[in-house]
Amino acid sequence: MKAEGLKDGHALQSYFIHRMEKWLNEKGRQIIGWDEILEGGLAPNATVMSWRGIEGGIAAAKQHHDVIMTPAGYVYFDYYQSLGKTSPWPMAALHQ
């Protein structure tokens, strides 16, 4: 971090994402990252998967990035899928 003049973990993450995006783009690929890649600054062509809510996706879209909305409370299959008592036991319940 010192050699690159990076002030904190967010700057380090952004530096890494920018480097990985460049490498992937050179190979004809695009980078997609969870909404944490917003922290520290997005790479120019990054697609954001907003899982921690909708705010990250909105922020990325306002910066003209492609966004895949995947808010955990609504679209994760390892959560209860209904309020009924017949809903299958979700994996997420095992981690609570």
Backbone as CSV, one residue per row, in Angstrom:
resi,resn,N_x,N_y,N_z,CA_x,CA_y,CA_z,C_x,C_y,C_z
1,MET,0.829,-1.185,0.000,0.000,0.000,0.000,0.876,1.253,0.000
2,LYS,1.960,1.185,0.750,2.855,2.336,0.827,3.465,2.643,-0.537
3,ALA,3.916,1.611,-1.239,4.560,1.794,-2.545,3.607,2.419,-3.566
4,GLU,2.321,2.129,-3.446,1.328,2.646,-4.386,0.635,3.906,-3.875
5,GLY,0.983,4.333,-2.659,0.375,5.534,-2.084,-1.090,5.354,-1.727
6,LEU,-1.448,4.155,-1.298,-2.839,3.848,-0.956,-3.062,4.113,0.525
7,LYS,-4.108,4.883,0.820,-4.308,5.328,2.204,-5.020,4.338,3.113
8,ASP,-5.833,3.430,2.538,-6.586,2.512,3.394,-7.014,1.276,2.616
9,GLY,-7.755,0.406,3.273,-8.220,-0.828,2.654,-9.140,-0.603,1.469
10,HIS,-9.962,0.433,1.519,-10.846,0.733,0.393,-10.036,1.121,-0.845
11,ALA,-9.002,1.927,-0.638,-8.141,2.320,-1.755,-7.406,1.099,-2.318
12,LEU,-6.979,0.196,-1.433,-6.313,-1.025,-1.876,-7.269,-1.881,-2.705
13,GLN,-8.494,-2.028,-2.239,-9.480,-2.814,-2.975,-9.727,-2.204,-4.354
14,SER,-9.887,-0.888,-4.417,-10.112,-0.219,-5.687,-8.924,-0.411,-6.628
15,TYR,-7.726,-0.296,-6.100,-6.506,-0.518,-6.887,-6.506,-1.926,-7.481
16,PHE,-6.814,-2.906,-6.650,-6.846,-4.300,-7.102,-7.920,-4.510,-8.167
17,ILE,-9.123,-3.987,-7.939,-10.217,-4.146,-8.897,-9.867,-3.491,-10.229
18,HIS,-9.264,-2.307,-10.193,-8.846,-1.641,-11.433,-7.831,-2.497,-12.198
19,ARG,-6.872,-3.065,-11.480,-5.860,-3.909,-12.141,-6.482,-5.168,-12.722
20,MET,-7.371,-5.772,-11.959,-8.019,-6.992,-12.452,-8.911,-6.687,-13.649
21,GLU,-9.610,-5.564,-13.608,-10.459,-5.204,-14.739,-9.614,-5.037,-16.003
22,LYS,-8.499,-4.332,-15.893,-7.632,-4.135,-17.050,-7.175,-5.478,-17.611
23,TRP,-6.751,-6.379,-16.728,-6.279,-7.704,-17.143,-7.405,-8.482,-17.830
24,LEU,-8.597,-8.472,-17.235,-9.741,-9.166,-17.817,-10.149,-8.573,-19.161
25,ASN,-10.182,-7.237,-19.243,-10.551,-6.582,-20.503,-9.580,-6.943,-21.619
26,GLU,-8.303,-7.056,-21.294,-7.302,-7.453,-22.294,-7.572,-8.854,-22.843
27,LYS,-8.275,-9.657,-22.078,-8.606,-11.019,-22.486,-10.043,-11.131,-22.990
28,GLY,-10.650,-9.985,-23.273,-12.006,-9.964,-23.816,-13.089,-10.259,-22.797
29,ARG,-12.803,-10.078,-21.538,-13.765,-10.353,-20.454,-14.132,-9.076,-19.729
30,GLN,-15.231,-9.134,-18.992,-15.696,-8.008,-18.188,-15.686,-8.410,-16.721
31,ILE,-15.455,-7.440,-15.852,-15.459,-7.711,-14.413,-16.856,-7.453,-13.842
32,ILE,-17.272,-8.352,-12.968,-18.506,-8.198,-12.201,-18.115,-8.382,-10.740
33,GLY,-18.596,-7.506,-9.882,-18.266,-7.630,-8.465,-19.456,-7.300,-7.593
34,TRP,-19.464,-7.892,-6.394,-20.485,-7.543,-5.410,-20.379,-6.060,-5.096
35,ASP,-21.400,-5.489,-4.488,-21.438,-4.041,-4.291,-20.300,-3.497,-3.437
36,GLU,-19.543,-4.345,-2.786,-18.377,-3.869,-2.042,-17.363,-3.179,-2.950
37,ILE,-17.385,-3.495,-4.265,-16.412,-2.854,-5.150,-16.686,-1.368,-5.343
38,LEU,-17.810,-0.883,-4.844,-18.084,0.560,-4.858,-17.167,1.302,-3.892
39,GLU,-16.724,0.611,-2.855,-15.919,1.240,-1.813,-14.515,1.511,-2.340
40,GLY,-14.160,2.761,-2.415,-12.851,3.139,-2.905,-12.865,3.594,-4.352
41,GLY,-13.960,3.376,-5.062,-14.071,3.807,-6.446,-14.147,2.644,-7.408
42,LEU,-15.104,2.703,-8.316,-15.325,1.630,-9.288,-14.343,1.687,-10.444
43,ALA,-14.017,0.517,-10.965,-13.251,0.438,-12.201,-14.163,0.918,-13.333
44,PRO,-13.588,1.464,-14.410,-14.382,2.108,-15.460,-15.504,1.271,-16.078
45,ASN,-15.296,-0.026,-16.282,-16.300,-0.846,-16.968,-16.927,-1.907,-16.072
46,ALA,-16.777,-1.776,-14.767,-17.263,-2.791,-13.837,-18.788,-2.865,-13.808
47,THR,-19.292,-4.084,-13.727,-20.706,-4.340,-13.458,-20.818,-4.640,-11.972
48,VAL,-21.840,-4.095,-11.338,-22.025,-4.258,-9.893,-23.222,-5.157,-9.625
49,MET,-23.023,-6.156,-8.747,-24.136,-6.978,-8.251,-24.466,-6.461,-6.857
50,SER,-25.611,-5.819,-6.751,-26.001,-5.183,-5.504,-26.752,-6.175,-4.626
51,TRP,-26.078,-6.708,-3.604,-26.668,-7.747,-2.753,-27.013,-7.243,-1.359
52,ARG,-26.398,-6.159,-0.909,-26.618,-5.690,0.458,-27.803,-4.738,0.559
53,GLY,-28.644,-4.742,-0.441,-29.785,-3.841,-0.511,-29.838,-3.254,-1.910
54,ILE,-30.560,-2.156,-2.052,-30.673,-1.546,-3.381,-29.782,-0.320,-3.542
55,GLU,-29.282,0.213,-2.452,-28.526,1.466,-2.492,-27.279,1.368,-3.364
56,GLY,-26.519,0.272,-3.241,-25.308,0.102,-4.036,-25.601,0.062,-5.519
57,GLY,-26.671,-0.621,-5.891,-27.061,-0.689,-7.294,-27.463,0.665,-7.840
58,ILE,-28.196,1.415,-7.040,-28.606,2.759,-7.456,-27.377,3.647,-7.634
59,ALA,-26.448,3.582,-6.677,-25.226,4.394,-6.769,-24.425,4.042,-8.022
60,ALA,-24.289,2.747,-8.317,-23.542,2.317,-9.496,-24.241,2.761,-10.778
61,ALA,-25.559,2.635,-10.825,-26.317,3.050,-12.014,-26.186,4.552,-12.246
62,LYS,-26.171,5.330,-11.171,-26.001,6.782,-11.303,-24.627,7.136,-11.859
63,GLN,-23.664,6.201,-11.703,-22.322,6.392,-12.270,-22.229,5.766,-13.663
64,HIS,-23.380,5.371,-14.214,-23.496,4.807,-15.564,-22.843,3.425,-15.700
65,HIS,-22.901,2.641,-14.624,-22.408,1.263,-14.662,-23.583,0.312,-14.827
66,ASP,-23.328,-0.832,-15.438,-24.335,-1.889,-15.474,-24.500,-2.429,-14.064
67,VAL,-25.726,-2.810,-13.736,-26.044,-3.294,-12.394,-26.918,-4.534,-12.493
68,ILE,-26.655,-5.493,-11.632,-27.515,-6.657,-11.461,-28.044,-6.565,-10.035
69,MET,-29.347,-6.365,-9.906,-29.937,-6.223,-8.577,-30.175,-7.598,-7.976
70,THR,-29.524,-7.865,-6.847,-29.647,-9.148,-6.154,-29.790,-8.919,-4.647
71,PRO,-30.708,-8.050,-4.207,-30.811,-7.760,-2.779,-31.144,-9.023,-1.963
72,ALA,-30.294,-9.303,-1.015,-30.369,-10.555,-0.258,-31.732,-10.820,0.363
73,GLY,-32.380,-9.805,0.846,-33.666,-9.996,1.501,-34.787,-10.455,0.586
74,TYR,-34.574,-10.397,-0.732,-35.642,-10.717,-1.672,-35.327,-11.860,-2.636
75,VAL,-34.084,-12.035,-3.011,-33.802,-12.970,-4.097,-32.875,-14.131,-3.739
76,TYR,-32.451,-14.241,-2.530,-31.553,-15.343,-2.172,-32.382,-16.576,-1.825
77,PHE,-32.091,-17.664,-2.462,-32.860,-18.889,-2.269,-32.534,-19.599,-0.965
78,ASP,-31.490,-19.185,-0.272,-31.170,-19.818,1.001,-31.865,-19.119,2.173
79,TYR,-32.842,-18.249,1.875,-33.684,-17.626,2.884,-35.075,-18.249,2.770
80,TYR,-35.897,-18.059,3.799,-37.282,-18.510,3.696,-37.932,-17.867,2.478
81,GLN,-38.721,-18.633,1.739,-39.348,-18.119,0.529,-40.803,-17.698,0.753
82,SER,-41.322,-17.930,1.942,-42.669,-17.484,2.266,-42.780,-17.342,3.773
83,LEU,-43.883,-16.795,4.205,-44.132,-16.653,5.636,-44.853,-17.871,6.202
84,GLY,-45.270,-18.781,5.311,-46.025,-19.955,5.737,-45.174,-20.985,6.472
85,LYS,-45.823,-21.791,7.280,-45.126,-22.807,8.058,-44.651,-23.978,7.208
86,THR,-45.085,-24.046,5.959,-44.677,-25.145,5.085,-43.425,-24.813,4.265
87,SER,-42.894,-23.609,4.439,-41.699,-23.200,3.702,-40.525,-24.107,4.096
88,PRO,-39.757,-24.592,3.131,-38.608,-25.440,3.458,-37.604,-24.712,4.355
89,TRP,-36.870,-25.487,5.150,-35.856,-24.942,6.047,-34.736,-24.337,5.202
90,PRO,-34.413,-23.056,5.380,-33.381,-22.427,4.555,-31.988,-22.616,5.135
91,MET,-31.013,-22.603,4.268,-29.613,-22.707,4.700,-29.229,-21.525,5.593
92,ALA,-29.749,-20.329,5.288,-29.404,-19.143,6.059,-29.766,-19.329,7.537
93,ALA,-30.812,-20.087,7.825,-31.229,-20.292,9.215,-30.181,-21.084,9.995
94,LEU,-29.385,-21.866,9.307,-28.347,-22.645,9.971,-27.206,-21.764,10.492
95,HIS,-27.078,-20.566,9.935,-25.970,-19.676,10.285,-26.368,-18.589,11.277
96,GLN,-27.584,-18.661,11.788,-28.058,-17.619,12.716,-27.904,-18.068,14.144
